[in-house]
Amino acid sequence: MIEPLSAPAPADSTPADSTPVDSVAARLLPALERRLPAATALRRRLHALPDLSGEEGPTRDLILAELPGHPVDAVAGTGALVRVGGPGPAVAVRAELDALAVTERTGADWASRRPGRMHACGHDVHLAALVALCHAVGDTPGATPLVAMLQPREETYPSGARDIAGSPSLAEHQITAIIGAHVQPTLPRGEVAATPGTVNAAADEFTVVVRGRGGHAAYPHLTSDPVLALAHVVVALQRVVSRDVDPTSSAVLGISTLAAGSAPNVVPDEATAGGTVRALSERIRDQVHARLEEVADLVARAHGCEAEVSIIRGEPVLYNDSGLAGRAGAHLTHLGLTLSRPLLSFGADDFSYLSAVLPGLMMFVGVGDGTDTRMHSAGFLPGDEAVRDVALAMLAGYLAAAERG
């Protein structure tokens, strides 16, 4: 049994027209617990009916049907902001609407009924937990207003969070902080990371196109082979992080796609590679971009070819507000969860666009149970208990932000 955050203040210790923060916090927990069975059932419904990025309207509408009577603002196309509570400064809590283009192989009774679509990243859990928190806040007089941010397009570009971060809705709702919680299978169940400072890397995508002079493969001396040139580019790029980046810093330059040619006896005119750049600082990010372009150009020219590099800048570094992290950590402990070791990941989340314009906190909620629970895999299926753990983490973040206000 989880003990309340703290006992309610004595009745004569507070003016009649105000509500003690500790009293509100103590009443929020049982209100949240009462809503968890319905939230768990909702999670299963969401999991069975996933929608891809940019097509999340049905998922959004399903969530809105669970939150009747609250003002709703449309954002980012298929997204929505739902305000729970009266006027004044509010705390926003984000949950993602979209699923992935994955064919599920969990064997669950409530597995996806839509072939080629699956909630393989825990967004169904996040949404259900947020609905439970919304009801708890709505059931608790005196609670700080909450804005449920139902965000589309977390899994693809253009980012839904980036659109919301640039929207006037944040100011119109007087949002003072943004909270997020994400399942994390590398942490055991019951542990939550609320790490101050940098927690996720900036993430960019790049393409290298090497152009040469094609021809008959039997006469290589009459060609400028872009396949050979690209092969050397790929190898040379592996030294950028190991030799050009300060070893006390961190970065990733990974090449994941290669394409060239259409026949074994034809040297093609061009060859293409694609990959990702990850970095934990803007300075290192820009340094790797510059070296990527320089190395590709020089190596290609050494082989009689030309290289063109295009880079799509994605999510910025995700930075957690230290004050929010500290206060949320204390609440997590009071709620019966274990504060994990600091967690730093080269994964990326477009929540970083939101935390760039508001004080923000992204927590990672452990769902590891010794089984294969790799995110984005066809077998990823956190247990129903994850709904409760994520809801508790969201509550801890919400309380930390309410105290800040």
C-alpha positions as CSV (number, residue, x, y, z in Angstrom):
1,M,0.0,0.0,0.0
2,I,1.4,3.4,-1.0
3,E,1.3,6.0,1.7
4,P,0.0,9.5,1.0
5,L,2.5,12.1,0.0
6,S,1.9,13.9,3.3
7,A,-0.9,14.4,5.8
8,P,-3.4,17.2,5.2
9,A,-2.7,20.4,7.0
10,P,-4.7,21.1,10.1
11,A,-8.0,22.8,9.4
12,D,-7.1,25.9,11.3
13,S,-3.7,26.4,9.7
14,T,-4.8,27.7,6.3
15,P,-7.2,30.5,5.3
16,A,-10.6,29.3,4.4
17,D,-10.3,30.5,0.7
18,S,-7.1,28.5,-0.1
19,T,-6.1,24.9,-0.3
20,P,-2.8,23.6,1.1
21,V,-0.5,22.1,-1.6
22,D,0.2,19.1,0.6
23,S,-3.5,18.5,1.1
24,V,-4.1,18.6,-2.7
25,A,-1.2,16.2,-3.3
26,A,-2.5,13.8,-0.7
27,R,-5.9,13.7,-2.3
28,L,-4.6,13.4,-5.9
29,L,-3.1,10.0,-5.2
30,P,-6.3,8.1,-4.2
31,A,-8.1,9.9,-7.0
32,L,-5.6,8.6,-9.4
33,E,-5.7,5.1,-8.0
34,R,-9.5,5.0,-8.5
35,R,-9.1,5.8,-12.2
36,L,-6.4,3.2,-13.0
37,P,-8.7,0.2,-13.8
38,A,-10.5,2.2,-16.5
39,A,-7.2,3.5,-17.8
40,T,-5.8,0.0,-18.1
41,A,-8.8,-1.0,-20.2
42,L,-8.4,2.1,-22.3
43,R,-4.7,1.1,-22.9
44,R,-5.8,-2.2,-24.4
45,R,-8.3,-0.5,-26.7
46,L,-5.7,2.0,-27.9
47,H,-3.2,-0.8,-28.5
48,A,-5.7,-2.7,-30.6
49,L,-6.5,0.3,-32.8
50,P,-3.2,2.1,-33.6
51,D,-2.9,5.0,-36.0
52,L,0.3,6.0,-37.9
53,S,1.9,9.4,-37.7
54,G,-0.2,12.1,-39.4
55,E,-3.3,9.9,-39.3
56,E,-4.0,10.0,-35.5
57,G,-7.5,11.6,-35.7
58,P,-9.3,8.4,-34.6
59,T,-6.9,8.0,-31.6
60,R,-7.3,11.6,-30.6
61,D,-11.1,11.3,-30.8
62,L,-11.0,8.2,-28.7
63,I,-9.1,10.0,-26.0
64,L,-11.4,13.1,-26.2
65,A,-14.4,10.9,-25.7
66,E,-12.8,9.8,-22.4
67,L,-12.5,13.4,-21.3
68,P,-15.9,15.0,-21.9
69,G,-16.8,18.4,-20.7
70,H,-13.3,19.9,-20.9
71,P,-12.3,22.7,-23.3
72,V,-10.3,21.4,-26.3
73,D,-8.0,23.3,-28.7
74,A,-6.9,21.7,-32.0
75,V,-3.1,21.8,-32.5
76,A,-0.6,20.4,-35.0
77,G,-3.2,19.0,-37.4
78,T,-4.4,15.9,-35.6
79,G,-3.4,16.9,-32.1
80,A,-5.3,18.5,-29.3
81,L,-4.8,20.4,-26.0
82,V,-7.4,19.5,-23.3
83,R,-7.7,21.9,-20.3
84,V,-8.7,20.4,-17.0
85,G,-9.4,23.0,-14.4
86,G,-10.1,26.7,-14.3
87,P,-8.3,29.7,-15.6
88,G,-4.8,30.8,-14.7
89,P,-1.3,29.2,-15.0
90,A,-1.3,25.5,-15.9
91,V,1.0,22.5,-16.1
92,A,1.1,20.6,-19.4
93,V,1.6,16.9,-19.6
94,R,2.5,15.4,-23.0
95,A,1.5,12.0,-24.4
96,E,2.0,10.9,-28.0
97,L,-0.8,9.7,-30.3
98,D,1.0,7.9,-33.1
99,A,2.0,4.3,-33.6
100,L,4.7,2.7,-35.8
101,A,4.6,0.9,-39.1
102,V,5.3,-2.5,-37.5
103,T,3.4,-5.8,-37.8
104,E,2.8,-7.0,-34.3
105,R,3.9,-10.4,-33.1
106,T,3.0,-10.4,-29.4
107,G,0.2,-12.9,-29.5
108,A,-1.8,-10.8,-27.1
109,D,-5.6,-11.1,-27.2
110,W,-5.7,-7.3,-27.6
111,A,-3.0,-7.1,-30.2
112,S,-3.3,-4.6,-33.1
113,R,-6.2,-5.3,-35.4
114,R,-4.6,-3.1,-38.1
115,P,-1.9,-5.0,-40.1
116,G,1.3,-3.1,-40.4
117,R,0.5,-0.8,-37.5
118,M,1.5,-1.2,-33.9
119,H,2.0,0.7,-30.7
120,A,5.6,-0.6,-30.4
121,C,6.9,2.4,-28.4
122,G,4.6,2.6,-25.4
123,H,2.5,5.5,-26.6
124,D,-0.7,3.6,-25.7
125,V,0.5,3.4,-22.1
126,H,1.4,7.1,-22.0
127,L,-2.0,8.1,-23.3
128,A,-4.0,5.9,-20.9
129,A,-1.9,7.1,-18.0
130,L,-2.5,10.8,-18.9
131,V,-6.3,10.2,-19.1
132,A,-6.1,8.8,-15.6
133,L,-4.2,11.8,-14.4
134,C,-6.7,14.2,-16.0
135,H,-9.6,12.6,-14.2
136,A,-7.7,12.7,-10.9
137,V,-7.0,16.4,-11.3
138,G,-10.6,17.0,-12.3
139,D,-11.8,15.1,-9.3
140,T,-9.6,17.1,-6.9
141,P,-10.8,20.6,-5.9
142,G,-7.9,23.1,-5.6
143,A,-5.6,21.2,-8.0
144,T,-3.5,23.3,-10.3
145,P,-5.0,23.4,-13.8
146,L,-3.7,20.7,-16.1
147,V,-3.3,20.8,-19.9
148,A,-3.3,17.4,-21.5
149,M,-1.1,17.7,-24.6
150,L,-2.2,15.0,-27.1
151,Q,0.7,15.2,-29.6
152,P,0.8,13.8,-33.1
153,R,3.8,12.8,-35.2
154,E,6.4,12.0,-32.6
155,E,7.8,9.1,-34.7
156,T,8.3,11.0,-37.9
157,Y,9.0,14.4,-39.5
158,P,7.7,17.0,-39.5
159,S,7.6,16.9,-35.7
160,G,4.3,17.4,-34.0
161,A,6.0,18.8,-30.9
162,R,7.9,21.4,-33.0
163,D,4.5,22.6,-34.4
164,I,3.1,22.8,-30.9
165,A,6.2,24.6,-29.5
166,G,5.6,27.3,-32.1
167,S,1.9,27.6,-31.4
168,P,0.4,30.5,-29.5
169,S,-1.7,28.0,-27.6
170,L,1.1,27.5,-25.0
171,A,0.9,31.2,-24.0
172,E,-2.9,31.3,-24.2
173,H,-3.1,28.5,-21.7
174,Q,-0.4,30.1,-19.5
175,I,1.6,26.9,-19.4
176,T,4.4,27.2,-16.9
177,A,6.1,23.8,-17.5
178,I,5.9,20.7,-19.6
179,I,6.1,17.2,-18.3
180,G,6.6,13.9,-20.1
181,A,7.1,10.2,-19.1
182,H,8.3,7.5,-21.4
183,V,8.5,3.7,-20.8
184,Q,12.1,2.4,-20.8
185,P,12.9,-1.3,-21.0
186,T,16.5,-0.9,-19.9
187,L,15.3,0.1,-16.4
188,P,13.6,-2.5,-14.2
189,R,10.0,-2.1,-13.3
190,G,9.5,0.2,-10.4
191,E,12.5,2.5,-11.2
192,V,12.1,5.9,-12.8
193,A,14.8,8.2,-14.0
194,A,14.3,11.9,-13.4
195,T,17.8,13.1,-14.5
196,P,18.7,16.8,-14.5
197,G,20.4,18.4,-17.5
198,T,20.9,16.7,-20.8
199,V,19.2,13.3,-21.2
200,N,18.7,12.8,-24.9
201,A,20.8,13.6,-27.9
202,A,20.1,15.9,-30.8
203,A,19.2,13.7,-33.9
204,D,19.7,14.5,-37.5
205,E,19.4,12.5,-40.8
206,F,21.8,12.8,-43.7
207,T,22.3,11.6,-47.2
208,V,25.5,11.3,-49.2
209,V,25.2,11.1,-53.0
210,V,28.4,10.3,-54.8
211,R,28.3,11.0,-58.6
212,G,30.8,9.6,-61.0
213,R,30.9,8.4,-64.7
214,G,29.3,5.1,-65.3
215,G,30.0,2.5,-68.0
216,H,30.8,-1.1,-68.7
217,A,32.2,-3.0,-65.7
218,A,34.7,-4.7,-68.0
219,Y,36.3,-1.3,-68.8
220,P,36.8,0.2,-65.3
221,H,39.5,2.5,-66.6
222,L,36.9,4.4,-68.7
223,T,34.7,5.1,-65.7
224,S,34.8,7.0,-62.4
225,D,33.3,4.4,-60.1
226,P,31.0,6.0,-57.5
227,V,30.5,2.7,-55.7
228,L,34.2,2.5,-54.9
229,A,34.3,6.1,-54.0
230,L,31.3,5.8,-51.7
231,A,32.8,2.7,-50.0
232,H,35.8,4.8,-49.1
233,V,33.6,7.6,-47.9
234,V,31.8,5.3,-45.6
235,V,35.0,4.0,-44.1
236,A,36.5,7.5,-43.8
237,L,33.4,8.8,-42.0
238,Q,34.0,6.2,-39.2
239,R,37.0,8.2,-38.0
240,V,35.1,11.5,-37.6
241,V,33.9,10.6,-34.1
242,S,37.0,8.7,-33.0
243,R,39.5,11.2,-34.3
244,D,37.8,14.6,-34.7
245,V,35.5,14.7,-31.6
246,D,37.0,15.4,-28.2
247,P,36.9,12.0,-26.4
248,T,35.4,13.6,-23.3
249,S,32.4,14.5,-25.5
250,S,30.0,12.2,-27.2
251,A,28.6,11.8,-30.7
252,V,27.4,9.1,-33.1
253,L,27.8,9.1,-36.9
254,G,26.1,6.0,-38.2
255,I,25.5,4.9,-41.8
256,S,22.4,2.7,-42.2
257,T,21.5,2.6,-45.9
258,L,23.4,2.0,-49.1
259,A,22.1,2.0,-52.7
260,A,23.8,1.8,-56.0
261,G,23.5,0.2,-59.4
262,S,21.0,-2.0,-61.2
263,A,23.1,-4.6,-63.0
264,P,26.2,-6.6,-62.1
265,N,28.1,-5.6,-65.3
266,V,27.3,-1.9,-65.2
267,V,29.2,0.8,-63.3
268,P,26.4,3.2,-62.2
269,D,26.6,7.0,-62.4
270,E,25.9,7.5,-58.7
271,A,25.8,5.7,-55.3
272,T,23.9,6.8,-52.2
273,A,24.4,6.4,-48.4
274,G,22.2,7.5,-45.6
275,G,22.5,7.7,-41.8
276,T,22.2,9.6,-38.6
277,V,24.2,12.0,-36.5
278,R,23.6,12.2,-32.8
279,A,25.3,14.6,-30.4
280,L,24.8,15.8,-26.8
281,S,25.8,19.4,-27.5
282,E,25.1,21.9,-30.3
283,R,28.8,22.6,-30.7
284,I,29.7,18.9,-31.3
285,R,26.6,18.6,-33.5
286,D,27.8,21.4,-35.8
287,Q,31.4,20.0,-35.8
288,V,30.3,16.6,-36.9
289,H,28.1,18.1,-39.7
290,A,31.0,20.1,-41.0
291,R,33.4,17.2,-41.0
292,L,30.8,14.9,-42.6
293,E,30.5,17.3,-45.6
294,E,34.3,17.9,-45.8
295,V,35.3,14.2,-45.6
296,A,32.7,13.1,-48.2
297,D,33.8,15.9,-50.6
298,L,37.5,15.2,-50.4
299,V,37.3,11.4,-50.5
300,A,35.0,11.5,-53.5
301,R,37.2,13.9,-55.4
302,A,40.2,11.7,-54.7
303,H,38.4,9.0,-56.7
304,G,37.5,11.3,-59.5
305,C,33.9,11.7,-58.3
306,E,31.8,14.4,-56.6
307,A,29.8,14.2,-53.4
308,E,26.7,16.0,-52.4
309,V,25.7,15.9,-48.7
310,S,22.2,16.9,-47.4
311,I,21.4,17.1,-43.7
312,I,18.0,17.3,-42.2
313,R,18.3,18.8,-38.7
314,G,16.0,16.9,-36.4
315,E,15.3,17.2,-32.6
316,P,17.5,19.4,-30.5
317,V,19.2,18.1,-27.3
318,L,16.6,17.3,-24.7
319,Y,17.4,19.1,-21.5
320,N,15.6,18.6,-18.2
321,D,15.1,21.5,-15.8
322,S,17.1,20.7,-12.7
323,G,14.6,22.2,-10.3
324,L,11.8,20.1,-11.8
325,A,13.9,17.0,-11.7
326,G,14.8,17.4,-8.1
327,R,11.3,18.0,-6.9
328,A,9.9,15.2,-9.0
329,G,12.5,12.8,-7.6
330,A,11.2,13.5,-4.1
331,H,7.6,12.9,-5.2
332,L,8.5,9.7,-7.0
333,T,10.0,8.3,-3.7
334,H,6.9,9.3,-1.8
335,L,4.8,7.6,-4.3
336,G,6.6,4.3,-3.8
337,L,8.7,4.3,-6.9
338,T,12.5,4.0,-6.9
339,L,14.6,6.9,-8.3
340,S,17.0,5.3,-10.7
341,R,20.6,6.1,-11.5
342,P,21.0,9.1,-13.9
343,L,20.0,8.0,-17.4
344,L,21.5,9.5,-20.5
345,S,20.6,8.2,-23.9
346,F,21.5,8.8,-27.6
347,G,17.9,8.2,-28.4
348,A,15.9,11.3,-29.4
349,D,12.5,12.5,-28.6
350,D,10.8,15.6,-30.0
351,F,9.7,16.5,-26.5
352,S,13.0,18.5,-26.7
353,Y,11.3,21.1,-28.9
354,L,8.9,21.7,-26.0
355,S,11.6,21.8,-23.3
356,A,13.5,24.3,-25.4
357,V,10.7,26.9,-24.9
358,L,9.4,25.8,-21.5
359,P,10.9,24.4,-18.3
360,G,10.6,20.7,-19.0
361,L,11.1,17.3,-17.5
362,M,11.2,14.0,-19.4
363,M,11.2,10.9,-17.1
364,F,11.9,7.4,-18.1
365,V,9.8,4.7,-16.5
366,G,11.2,1.2,-16.1
367,V,9.3,-1.7,-17.7
368,G,12.1,-4.2,-17.9
369,D,11.1,-7.6,-16.7
370,G,13.8,-9.9,-18.1
371,T,12.0,-10.6,-21.4
372,D,12.6,-9.2,-24.9
373,T,11.1,-5.7,-24.6
374,R,13.1,-3.8,-27.2
375,M,11.2,-0.7,-28.2
376,H,10.1,-0.5,-31.9
377,S,10.2,-4.3,-32.1
378,A,7.2,-6.5,-33.1
379,G,7.3,-8.1,-29.7
380,F,7.3,-5.0,-27.5
381,L,4.4,-5.2,-25.0
382,P,4.9,-3.7,-21.5
383,G,2.6,-5.2,-18.9
384,D,-0.6,-3.4,-17.8
385,E,1.2,-2.4,-14.6
386,A,3.1,0.1,-16.7
387,V,0.0,2.3,-16.9
388,R,0.1,2.8,-13.2
389,D,3.8,3.4,-13.1
390,V,3.7,6.0,-15.9
391,A,0.6,7.7,-14.3
392,L,2.5,7.9,-11.0
393,A,5.5,9.4,-12.7
394,M,3.3,12.0,-14.5
395,L,1.7,12.8,-11.2
396,A,5.2,13.4,-9.6
397,G,6.1,15.7,-12.5
398,Y,2.8,17.5,-12.3
399,L,3.2,18.1,-8.6
400,A,6.8,19.3,-9.1
401,A,5.7,21.8,-11.7
402,A,2.7,23.0,-9.6
403,E,5.1,23.7,-6.8
404,R,7.4,25.7,-9.1
405,G,4.4,27.9,-10.1
